[in-house]
Amino acid sequence: MVVGLNRITSRKWNLLIVFAVLLLVLGFSNNTFADGHGKPVNINVMSFNIHHAVGEDDVLDLERIAKIIEGSNTDIVGLQEVDNHWSSRSDFQDQAKLLAERLGMFYTYAANLDYEPLHDGDERRQYGTAILSKYPILSSENHCLTKIGNTEQRGLLEVTINVKGNHLHIYNTHLALTSTEREIQINEVVEIANQSEGPKVILGDLNATPESIEMKSMYAHYLDVFADQPTAYTYSAENPTKRIDYIFTSNDIETVNTEVIQSLASDHLPITAEIVLDREQPYLNGKK
């Protein structure tokens, strides 16, 4: 009977030891995960209207675009005017895919114009925006923006990117040419972005200068990283006199450096910002 009791006691101790070890392991893992989420992360973001890779010299050269992105050490780039098997103007290239492969980045493409192919069996002819990222893209969605009459369809490409455990929301757009449409579209962009929690970056070719009436809603909700640089002109690349390309951030993001890159690879100048992500707790599916 004594032996039997000793065996039972021994088993209980073994179970207690195993349970204690598990608690220690789980506790260490959770603390490590939380610490990882709490560390600041510096990343470089870019907005670049690539004009389907045709430069001011009227030469199609996708490699020039790739070298600009590569040379700026960009981590995430929002591209506008991106062709996907569109026409002979870009040799029917799948430009987002080619750039992503060349740069070793993840990517997602959003077609705002989507037409039948010229010949049976060919790929669909598409034109739109893209986001390339050195970090994994967790999800993406293209939101169609309101248009008036027979104008070009515009969209807002929304992605969530896993930046070392931090979920960063990126919004990339190319807005309309008319002020009335842009005002509606900017309000829609703000409304869509406001639905997500966590750090956010809104970038793109907004086709509006900072003092434009339609820009008021954007400035009321988000920070312009070039706000202290009114002459950070981006268009045209050859003779820049307008600032119509932007990077906006949510209030929980710090910007430590900005640059307008001088290049004739497109009719727009690319812009970059080094931002800091600094959160105390992780977000799951865009929510705390």
KOLLUM-281876 format. One record per residue (C-alpha): residue in one letter; x, y, z. Coordinates in pm, 1 decimal. Example, Ala and Ser with C-alpha at 12.3 -4.5 7.8 and 13.67 -1.06 7.14 Angstrom:
<recs>
residuo a u 1230.0 v -450.0 w 780.0
residuo s u 1367.0 v -106.0 w 714.0
</recs>
This chain:
<recs>
residuo m u 0.0 v 0.0 w 0.0
residuo v u 287.2 v 236.8 w 84.5
residuo v u 452.8 v 161.9 w -250.3
residuo g u 127.0 v 238.1 w -431.2
residuo l u 96.6 v 572.4 w -251.4
residuo n u 455.8 v 663.3 w -339.8
residuo r u 385.5 v 588.0 w -705.1
residuo i u 75.6 v 809.7 w -703.6
residuo t u 267.3 v 1092.4 w -531.2
residuo s u 551.0 v 1059.3 w -781.7
residuo r u 310.7 v 1084.2 w -1076.3
residuo k u 151.0 v 1395.2 w -926.5
residuo w u 492.1 v 1558.8 w -888.2
residuo n u 581.9 v 1473.1 w -1247.1
residuo l u 257.7 v 1631.0 w -1371.3
residuo l u 317.1 v 1940.5 w -1162.1
residuo i u 670.9 v 1977.8 w -1299.4
residuo v u 549.2 v 1941.6 w -1659.0
residuo f u 271.9 v 2194.5 w -1597.2
residuo a u 516.0 v 2443.3 w -1443.1
residuo v u 755.4 v 2410.1 w -1738.7
residuo l u 469.2 v 2471.6 w -1982.1
residuo l u 367.9 v 2785.6 w -1793.5
residuo l u 723.8 v 2914.8 w -1806.4
residuo v u 753.6 v 2846.9 w -2181.3
residuo l u 419.3 v 3006.9 w -2262.2
residuo g u 492.8 v 3306.0 w -2045.9
residuo f u 832.3 v 3359.1 w -2212.2
residuo s u 681.5 v 3328.6 w -2558.4
residuo n u 405.1 v 3577.1 w -2483.8
residuo n u 648.4 v 3828.9 w -2336.1
residuo t u 878.9 v 3792.5 w -2633.4
residuo f u 585.9 v 3842.7 w -2874.4
residuo a u 466.9 v 4149.1 w -2689.5
residuo d u 816.7 v 4300.6 w -2672.2
residuo g u 855.6 v 4245.7 w -3045.5
residuo h u 535.4 v 4434.6 w -3114.5
residuo g u 642.4 v 4719.3 w -2889.1
residuo k u 972.8 v 4797.9 w -3061.9
residuo p u 983.6 v 5092.7 w -3302.1
residuo v u 1031.2 v 4998.3 w -3667.1
residuo n u 1166.8 v 5241.5 w -3926.2
residuo i u 1050.8 v 5185.1 w -4284.6
residuo n u 1075.6 v 5377.7 w -4610.0
residuo v u 758.3 v 5434.0 w -4810.7
residuo m u 728.9 v 5578.1 w -5161.2
residuo s u 459.9 v 5711.6 w -5391.1
residuo f u 540.8 v 5704.5 w -5761.7
residuo n u 322.7 v 5773.3 w -6064.6
residuo i u 529.9 v 5577.4 w -6317.2
residuo h u 341.1 v 5688.2 w -6633.9
residuo h u 346.1 v 5323.5 w -6753.7
residuo a u 729.6 v 5345.2 w -6737.0
residuo v u 757.7 v 5599.0 w -7019.8
residuo g u 989.8 v 5881.9 w -6924.1
residuo e u 1016.2 v 6246.0 w -7023.8
residuo d u 1234.4 v 6130.3 w -7312.2
residuo d u 934.3 v 5929.9 w -7441.1
residuo v u 1125.9 v 5603.6 w -7392.3
residuo l u 968.6 v 5295.1 w -7233.2
residuo d u 1212.2 v 5171.8 w -6968.2
residuo l u 1076.2 v 4971.1 w -6674.1
residuo e u 1430.5 v 4905.8 w -6551.7
residuo r u 1473.5 v 5278.4 w -6481.8
residuo i u 1171.0 v 5263.7 w -6253.5
residuo a u 1311.6 v 4957.3 w -6076.6
residuo k u 1647.0 v 5128.5 w -6018.9
residuo i u 1481.4 v 5431.7 w -5860.7
residuo i u 1286.3 v 5212.8 w -5617.0
residuo e u 1594.8 v 5003.5 w -5546.9
residuo g u 1827.2 v 5301.8 w -5507.5
residuo s u 1600.5 v 5471.4 w -5254.2
residuo n u 1598.4 v 5161.7 w -5032.1
residuo t u 1220.7 v 5166.8 w -5038.3
residuo d u 1036.2 v 4909.6 w -4827.4
residuo i u 683.5 v 4981.6 w -4953.9
residuo v u 589.6 v 5166.7 w -5270.9
residuo g u 252.2 v 5270.4 w -5407.8
residuo l u 254.6 v 5296.1 w -5787.3
residuo q u 4.5 v 5470.8 w -6011.2
residuo e u -53.7 v 5448.2 w -6387.9
residuo v u 58.4 v 5086.2 w -6403.8
residuo d u -10.9 v 4884.1 w -6719.9
residuo n u -99.4 v 4516.0 w -6720.8
residuo h u -103.0 v 4377.3 w -7078.1
residuo w u -255.7 v 4714.0 w -7169.3
residuo s u -118.9 v 4793.4 w -7515.2
residuo s u 186.8 v 4836.9 w -7732.8
residuo r u 273.9 v 5157.3 w -7545.5
residuo s u 417.3 v 4934.5 w -7270.9
residuo d u 486.1 v 4623.9 w -7482.7
residuo f u 185.3 v 4455.4 w -7317.7
residuo q u 395.6 v 4413.2 w -7001.5
residuo d u 261.2 v 4297.6 w -6667.4
residuo q u 446.9 v 4583.6 w -6506.7
residuo a u 365.8 v 4521.2 w -6140.3
residuo k u 473.1 v 4159.2 w -6164.4
residuo l u 792.0 v 4240.6 w -6352.9
residuo l u 890.9 v 4507.5 w -6101.0
residuo a u 815.4 v 4280.8 w -5805.5
residuo e u 1023.7 v 4000.0 w -5953.0
residuo r u 1307.9 v 4235.2 w -6036.9
residuo l u 1311.5 v 4383.7 w -5685.5
residuo g u 1230.7 v 4066.5 w -5491.3
residuo m u 917.6 v 4218.9 w -5336.3
residuo f u 562.7 v 4108.4 w -5265.8
residuo y u 298.2 v 4286.8 w -5471.7
residuo t u -68.6 v 4334.7 w -5539.8
residuo y u -230.1 v 4494.3 w -5844.7
residuo a u -561.7 v 4677.1 w -5878.3
residuo a u -722.1 v 4724.0 w -6220.9
residuo n u -939.0 v 5034.1 w -6240.1
residuo l u -980.0 v 4985.0 w -6614.8
residuo d u -1036.6 v 4626.4 w -6727.4
residuo y u -1096.5 v 4554.1 w -7096.7
residuo e u -1125.1 v 4252.4 w -7319.9
residuo p u -801.4 v 4139.1 w -7486.8
residuo l u -726.7 v 4244.3 w -7843.5
residuo h u -701.4 v 3880.9 w -7952.3
residuo d u -865.4 v 3561.4 w -7830.2
residuo g u -652.1 v 3381.3 w -7575.7
residuo d u -457.1 v 3691.7 w -7473.5
residuo e u -459.6 v 3840.5 w -7124.0
residuo r u -715.1 v 4105.6 w -7030.4
residuo r u -602.9 v 4464.0 w -7083.6
residuo q u -578.9 v 4643.1 w -6749.6
residuo y u -466.1 v 4978.2 w -6614.7
residuo g u -449.2 v 5082.5 w -6252.2
residuo t u -238.2 v 5093.5 w -5939.4
residuo a u -7.2 v 4858.6 w -5750.8
residuo i u 163.5 v 4821.2 w -5415.5
residuo l u 502.4 v 4652.2 w -5378.6
residuo s u 638.9 v 4556.4 w -5037.6
residuo k u 946.2 v 4393.9 w -4886.5
residuo y u 714.8 v 4273.3 w -4609.9
residuo p u 432.1 v 4020.1 w -4653.2
residuo i u 98.8 v 4154.2 w -4776.2
residuo l u -171.4 v 3999.1 w -4557.7
residuo s u -478.9 v 4123.6 w -4744.6
residuo s u -579.4 v 4356.0 w -5026.4
residuo e u -895.8 v 4513.9 w -5164.6
residuo n u -962.4 v 4766.5 w -5439.4
residuo h u -1244.7 v 5010.9 w -5368.6
residuo c u -1410.7 v 5174.9 w -5669.0
residuo l u -1445.9 v 5548.8 w -5615.0
residuo t u -1737.4 v 5758.5 w -5737.2
residuo k u -1710.5 v 5905.4 w -6085.3
residuo i u -1927.6 v 6161.7 w -6259.2
residuo g u -2046.6 v 6092.9 w -6611.7
residuo n u -1819.1 v 5928.6 w -6864.8
residuo t u -1493.8 v 5992.9 w -6680.3
residuo e u -1217.3 v 5746.5 w -6597.7
residuo q u -1288.0 v 5498.8 w -6318.3
residuo r u -1068.6 v 5561.6 w -6016.4
residuo g u -999.3 v 5334.8 w -5720.3
residuo l u -844.2 v 5306.4 w -5376.2
residuo l u -616.1 v 5006.3 w -5328.9
residuo e u -613.3 v 4903.2 w -4962.0
residuo v u -361.7 v 4655.4 w -4822.1
residuo t u -256.6 v 4535.8 w -4479.4
residuo i u 113.3 v 4459.2 w -4448.2
residuo n u 289.1 v 4266.2 w -4173.7
residuo v u 588.9 v 4480.2 w -4080.3
residuo k u 778.9 v 4273.7 w -3824.9
residuo g u 457.2 v 4190.5 w -3642.0
residuo n u 301.3 v 4535.5 w -3685.3
residuo h u -2.6 v 4551.8 w -3910.9
residuo l u 33.9 v 4859.8 w -4130.6
residuo h u -256.1 v 4974.9 w -4349.6
residuo i u -155.9 v 5127.2 w -4683.6
residuo y u -396.7 v 5309.3 w -4917.0
residuo n u -288.8 v 5392.7 w -5271.5
residuo t u -493.3 v 5601.4 w -5513.2
residuo h u -491.7 v 5809.9 w -5831.4
residuo l u -774.2 v 6062.1 w -5826.3
residuo a u -983.4 v 6229.4 w -6095.6
residuo l u -896.1 v 6532.8 w -6303.9
residuo t u -1198.6 v 6739.7 w -6199.8
residuo s u -1231.1 v 6917.3 w -5864.9
residuo t u -1591.4 v 6805.3 w -5810.3
residuo e u -1502.7 v 6438.9 w -5852.5
residuo r u -1190.4 v 6470.0 w -5638.9
residuo e u -1384.4 v 6617.9 w -5349.7
residuo i u -1621.7 v 6321.9 w -5349.0
residuo q u -1336.6 v 6074.4 w -5390.0
residuo i u -1122.2 v 6224.7 w -5112.9
residuo n u -1416.9 v 6205.3 w -4873.6
residuo e u -1458.0 v 5838.6 w -4971.0
residuo v u -1085.8 v 5771.4 w -4918.4
residuo v u -1100.7 v 5924.0 w -4569.9
residuo e u -1417.0 v 5732.2 w -4483.3
residuo i u -1269.5 v 5399.6 w -4595.6
residuo a u -938.6 v 5456.2 w -4417.0
residuo n u -1112.8 v 5560.6 w -4095.5
residuo q u -1275.1 v 5217.9 w -4073.7
residuo s u -942.6 v 5052.0 w -3987.1
residuo e u -759.5 v 5082.1 w -3657.3
residuo g u -384.5 v 5095.2 w -3629.7
residuo p u -115.9 v 5286.0 w -3821.4
residuo k u -216.6 v 5404.9 w -4168.9
residuo v u -45.9 v 5556.8 w -4472.4
residuo i u -243.3 v 5714.6 w -4756.9
residuo l u -43.9 v 5791.9 w -5067.1
residuo g u -80.9 v 5858.3 w -5436.6
residuo d u -135.6 v 6106.0 w -5714.8
residuo l u -428.1 v 6316.3 w -5591.4
residuo n u -423.8 v 6557.3 w -5888.1
residuo a u -484.7 v 6844.2 w -5644.5
residuo t u -257.4 v 7104.9 w -5490.1
residuo p u -245.8 v 7138.8 w -5108.5
residuo e u -458.1 v 7454.9 w -5094.2
residuo s u -739.6 v 7302.6 w -5302.1
residuo i u -1082.6 v 7295.1 w -5139.5
residuo e u -1115.7 v 6920.8 w -5192.4
residuo m u -801.2 v 6857.2 w -4984.3
residuo k u -956.0 v 6994.7 w -4662.8
residuo s u -1102.6 v 6660.5 w -4556.2
residuo m u -767.6 v 6484.6 w -4595.3
residuo y u -584.3 v 6748.5 w -4392.3
residuo a u -851.8 v 6733.1 w -4122.4
residuo h u -785.3 v 6364.1 w -4059.2
residuo y u -428.7 v 6283.4 w -4164.3
residuo l u -77.3 v 6429.3 w -4154.9
residuo d u 95.2 v 6546.3 w -4471.8
residuo v u 460.9 v 6440.3 w -4439.3
residuo f u 564.7 v 6726.7 w -4669.4
residuo a u 351.8 v 6989.0 w -4489.0
residuo d u 658.3 v 7197.3 w -4401.4
residuo q u 786.7 v 7184.7 w -4761.3
residuo p u 538.6 v 7379.2 w -4977.3
residuo t u 775.8 v 7372.4 w -5274.7
residuo a u 815.6 v 6993.8 w -5276.9
residuo y u 686.7 v 6994.0 w -5632.0
residuo t u 630.8 v 6664.7 w -5814.5
residuo y u 487.2 v 6761.1 w -6153.3
residuo s u 603.9 v 6779.0 w -6418.5
residuo a u 929.4 v 6591.1 w -6373.5
residuo e u 1110.1 v 6806.3 w -6627.8
residuo n u 979.7 v 7136.7 w -6490.0
residuo p u 816.3 v 7073.6 w -6150.4
residuo t u 581.2 v 7355.0 w -6050.0
residuo k u 297.0 v 7165.5 w -5875.3
residuo r u 267.3 v 6940.7 w -5572.5
residuo i u 3.8 v 6680.3 w -5653.2
residuo d u 169.0 v 6360.4 w -5520.6
residuo y u 138.1 v 6290.2 w -5148.4
residuo i u 214.5 v 6071.0 w -4851.3
residuo f u -22.5 v 6111.6 w -4554.0
residuo t u 1.9 v 5925.1 w -4223.0
residuo s u -217.5 v 5867.8 w -3920.9
residuo n u -131.3 v 6052.7 w -3599.8
residuo d u 38.5 v 5749.0 w -3444.5
residuo i u 316.2 v 5750.6 w -3706.1
residuo e u 626.7 v 5966.9 w -3679.9
residuo t u 804.3 v 6088.7 w -3994.8
residuo v u 1179.8 v 6139.8 w -3963.3
residuo n u 1284.1 v 6206.9 w -4322.5
residuo t u 1129.2 v 6299.1 w -4659.3
residuo e u 1261.8 v 6341.7 w -5011.8
residuo v u 1149.1 v 6432.4 w -5360.7
residuo i u 1363.7 v 6224.9 w -5594.7
residuo q u 1482.8 v 6397.0 w -5909.0
residuo s u 1435.1 v 6172.6 w -6212.1
residuo l u 1306.6 v 6185.4 w -6570.2
residuo a u 1198.9 v 5818.8 w -6571.0
residuo s u 832.3 v 5931.2 w -6556.0
residuo d u 641.4 v 6256.3 w -6596.1
residuo h u 600.8 v 6265.7 w -6215.1
residuo l u 873.5 v 6279.6 w -5951.2
residuo p u 867.2 v 6001.7 w -5690.6
residuo i u 847.2 v 6096.1 w -5322.7
residuo t u 967.4 v 5904.3 w -5018.5
residuo a u 928.9 v 5922.6 w -4643.3
residuo e u 1101.3 v 5738.4 w -4362.4
residuo i u 838.9 v 5667.1 w -4099.1
residuo v u 845.3 v 5509.3 w -3755.1
residuo l u 592.3 v 5253.1 w -3636.1
residuo d u 574.0 v 5247.5 w -3257.2
residuo r u 286.9 v 5059.7 w -3094.1
residuo e u 246.1 v 4924.4 w -2745.3
residuo q u 15.5 v 4639.6 w -2834.8
residuo p u -52.4 v 4424.8 w -3141.5
residuo y u -358.7 v 4451.1 w -3362.3
residuo l u -547.5 v 4149.4 w -3491.6
residuo n u -737.3 v 4185.7 w -3819.2
residuo g u -718.9 v 4564.7 w -3786.6
residuo k u -860.7 v 4572.7 w -3433.4
residuo k u -711.5 v 4593.9 w -3085.0
</recs>
